[in-house]
Amino acid sequence: MKSDFTYDLVIIGGGISACVFASQFLKNNITKKIALIEIGRGLGGRSSTRISKRFKGWKLNHGAPNFNISNSKNNLLLKSYIDELLKNKFIKIDDSDIFFLNQDLKSENIKKSEFSCGVNYLSLNSMSELSKKIIESTNSKEKIDFFFETLIVDMKFNDKEWLLTSKNGDKYKSKYLICSTNLLLHKRSLKILKVNQIPLRKAIPINNDKKIDLLLNFLEKQTFIPRLTFLIYTNENYSYSDYYSKNQRNFYLKNNLEKKYRFERIIFQLQDNNKLGIVVHSKNEELINSYISTNDEEVLKKKIITDFNKLFEENSLVQKLTFDEKISIMRWRASQPSGLAVPLSLQFSRKYRIGFCGDWFEGDGFGRIEGSILSALILEKKIKDLIK
Ligand SMILES: Cc1cc2nc3c(=O)[nH]c(=O)nc-3n(C[C@H](O)[C@H](O)[C@H](O)COP(=O)(O)OP(=O)(O)OC[C@H]3O[C@@H](n4cnc5c(N)ncnc54)[C@H](O)[C@@H]3O)c2cc1C
């Protein structure tokens, strides 16, 4: 039998922006009935952790491994929130090694990537755990109903409330709606959700709300960077060649090298049991296409190991991999927004009682966790008095 649920506020998505929004909102609105709906099996979204069933004991951050705040000095809201996360010991300053490999395969120590400028932070546990801790800091268990493995495919608004329908036909009613993902607002929804109209456009036809029209216009020009991450569960005795005990070690490939090897960055992640996991990121189109079209993943995995070994051939810190390392591959169809960012002024429609947050809004943190957190904090401030 299909179920029917009614709430004061529903949040679609369980990534870090949703968790920040929910935790801040709950601090001020303890009596409201809230639900969070997420298609994944847990919280974290693109900043989450693969806890492998096949390879026991491994926790590899397969999306964002850490995050950087490039601009907190000029933003007190963001600064005080990051200070709170530090005080609660959810995060710590990340002083891991960051190397930039140049064309001659030599390491340079200068920080200059979009993911490493400013101050870097690391979750004290895994990245999924960070989102969980943020939301649990407000004793959310009693205050929020979580619906995991639930994909919203349709949304409707009548004057009273939002009506959401999941893929398996469950219905969720809510007076206010927060979308922490723009999937339901973007043309990629047509293919992914197999619908014939962008769900938000269907719910709010053109010329009913200028803000919504503008929002959808901006999103028409937003594109997404696909990525692959290769998760390497190394063999028993694999370690660095030197002594290094910090949680992560990052190698970025400078432009020409990235083109040649098709790797963007490589993050070594020390596990609780002292094993050393490796996550290789790639946004190379050719590599992504070869993954999509391959009938033989084993060949691709062998190629990754060959290239990894070639890249680190003369590196004094990194040992070679063997061909029997276990590898799993994660394909991110939309790892990061690109193109046009959406102005924060379009974040909330009073008429339709709908708000939006995530890394797809304008600002220094566009396309990164910094933007996700900041947009969630700003949205909560915008609507907190309305929903009291
Ligand atoms: C490989 C990779 C590396 C990255 N590296 C970095 C980095 O080093 N530093 C950095 O700052 N950022 C990095 N990023 C970007 C960073 O992960 C994102 O900016 C951030 O996690 C976005 O969080 P969010 O809450 O805005 O969105 P998301 O994490 O995307 O959350 C949205 C959630 O909504 C869910 N959802 C979507 N549609 C529906 C639906 N219809 N029904 C139910 N649920 C739905 C999704 O499953 C998702 O969990 C990286 C991303 C990837 C993929």
PDBQT file of the ligand as one rigid body, heavy atoms in Angstrom, charges set to zero:
ROOT
HETATM    1  C1  LIG A 401      34.519  13.603  -6.844  1.00  0.00    +0.000 C 
HETATM    2  C2  LIG A 401      34.192  14.921  -6.189  1.00  0.00    +0.000 A 
HETATM    3  C3  LIG A 401      35.192  15.670  -5.597  1.00  0.00    +0.000 A 
HETATM    4  C4  LIG A 401      34.907  16.880  -4.972  1.00  0.00    +0.000 A 
HETATM    5  N1  LIG A 401      35.899  17.560  -4.340  1.00  0.00    +0.000 NA
HETATM    6  C5  LIG A 401      35.604  18.658  -3.611  1.00  0.00    +0.000 A 
HETATM    7  C6  LIG A 401      36.569  19.299  -2.797  1.00  0.00    +0.000 A 
HETATM    8  O1  LIG A 401      37.715  18.876  -2.710  1.00  0.00    +0.000 OA
HETATM    9  N2  LIG A 401      36.196  20.399  -2.085  1.00  0.00    +0.000 N 
HETATM   10  C7  LIG A 401      34.922  20.892  -2.133  1.00  0.00    +0.000 A 
HETATM   11  O2  LIG A 401      34.639  21.888  -1.464  1.00  0.00    +0.000 OA
HETATM   12  N3  LIG A 401      33.992  20.310  -2.893  1.00  0.00    +0.000 NA
HETATM   13  C8  LIG A 401      34.296  19.207  -3.623  1.00  0.00    +0.000 A 
HETATM   14  N4  LIG A 401      33.332  18.603  -4.372  1.00  0.00    +0.000 N 
HETATM   15  C9  LIG A 401      32.006  19.223  -4.466  1.00  0.00    +0.000 C 
HETATM   16  C10 LIG A 401      31.222  18.975  -3.185  1.00  0.00    +0.000 C 
HETATM   17  O3  LIG A 401      31.147  17.596  -2.968  1.00  0.00    +0.000 OA
HETATM   18  C11 LIG A 401      29.837  19.587  -3.330  1.00  0.00    +0.000 C 
HETATM   19  O4  LIG A 401      29.969  20.976  -3.568  1.00  0.00    +0.000 OA
HETATM   20  C12 LIG A 401      28.962  19.420  -2.093  1.00  0.00    +0.000 C 
HETATM   21  O5  LIG A 401      29.100  18.154  -1.520  1.00  0.00    +0.000 OA
HETATM   22  C13 LIG A 401      27.523  19.670  -2.502  1.00  0.00    +0.000 C 
HETATM   23  O6  LIG A 401      26.671  19.491  -1.394  1.00  0.00    +0.000 OA
HETATM   24  P1  LIG A 401      25.120  19.819  -1.552  1.00  0.00    +0.000 P 
HETATM   25  O7  LIG A 401      24.449  19.501  -0.285  1.00  0.00    +0.000 OA
HETATM   26  O8  LIG A 401      24.993  21.195  -2.091  1.00  0.00    +0.000 OA
HETATM   27  O9  LIG A 401      24.623  18.847  -2.726  1.00  0.00    +0.000 OA
HETATM   28  P2  LIG A 401      24.598  17.255  -2.779  1.00  0.00    +0.000 P 
HETATM   29  O10 LIG A 401      25.684  16.680  -1.980  1.00  0.00    +0.000 OA
HETATM   30  O11 LIG A 401      24.533  16.909  -4.224  1.00  0.00    +0.000 OA
HETATM   31  O12 LIG A 401      23.203  16.893  -2.087  1.00  0.00    +0.000 OA
HETATM   32  C14 LIG A 401      21.999  16.780  -2.780  1.00  0.00    +0.000 C 
HETATM   33  C15 LIG A 401      21.371  15.445  -2.421  1.00  0.00    +0.000 C 
HETATM   34  O13 LIG A 401      20.083  15.369  -3.007  1.00  0.00    +0.000 OA
HETATM   35  C16 LIG A 401      19.834  14.026  -3.393  1.00  0.00    +0.000 C 
HETATM   36  N5  LIG A 401      18.799  14.084  -4.423  1.00  0.00    +0.000 N 
HETATM   37  C17 LIG A 401      18.877  14.684  -5.631  1.00  0.00    +0.000 A 
HETATM   38  N6  LIG A 401      17.702  14.600  -6.270  1.00  0.00    +0.000 NA
HETATM   39  C18 LIG A 401      16.855  13.914  -5.455  1.00  0.00    +0.000 A 
HETATM   40  C19 LIG A 401      15.494  13.513  -5.576  1.00  0.00    +0.000 A 
HETATM   41  N7  LIG A 401      14.776  13.823  -6.665  1.00  0.00    +0.000 N 
HETATM   42  N8  LIG A 401      14.939  12.800  -4.557  1.00  0.00    +0.000 NA
HETATM   43  C20 LIG A 401      15.658  12.500  -3.450  1.00  0.00    +0.000 A 
HETATM   44  N9  LIG A 401      16.967  12.875  -3.286  1.00  0.00    +0.000 NA
HETATM   45  C21 LIG A 401      17.544  13.580  -4.280  1.00  0.00    +0.000 A 
HETATM   46  C22 LIG A 401      21.186  13.542  -3.901  1.00  0.00    +0.000 C 
HETATM   47  O14 LIG A 401      21.270  12.130  -3.823  1.00  0.00    +0.000 OA
HETATM   48  C23 LIG A 401      22.143  14.248  -2.939  1.00  0.00    +0.000 C 
HETATM   49  O15 LIG A 401      22.496  13.407  -1.847  1.00  0.00    +0.000 OA
HETATM   50  C24 LIG A 401      33.577  17.366  -4.979  1.00  0.00    +0.000 A 
HETATM   51  C25 LIG A 401      32.556  16.611  -5.570  1.00  0.00    +0.000 A 
HETATM   52  C26 LIG A 401      32.855  15.387  -6.146  1.00  0.00    +0.000 A 
HETATM   53  C27 LIG A 401      31.746  14.548  -6.706  1.00  0.00    +0.000 C 
ENDROOT
TORSDOF 0
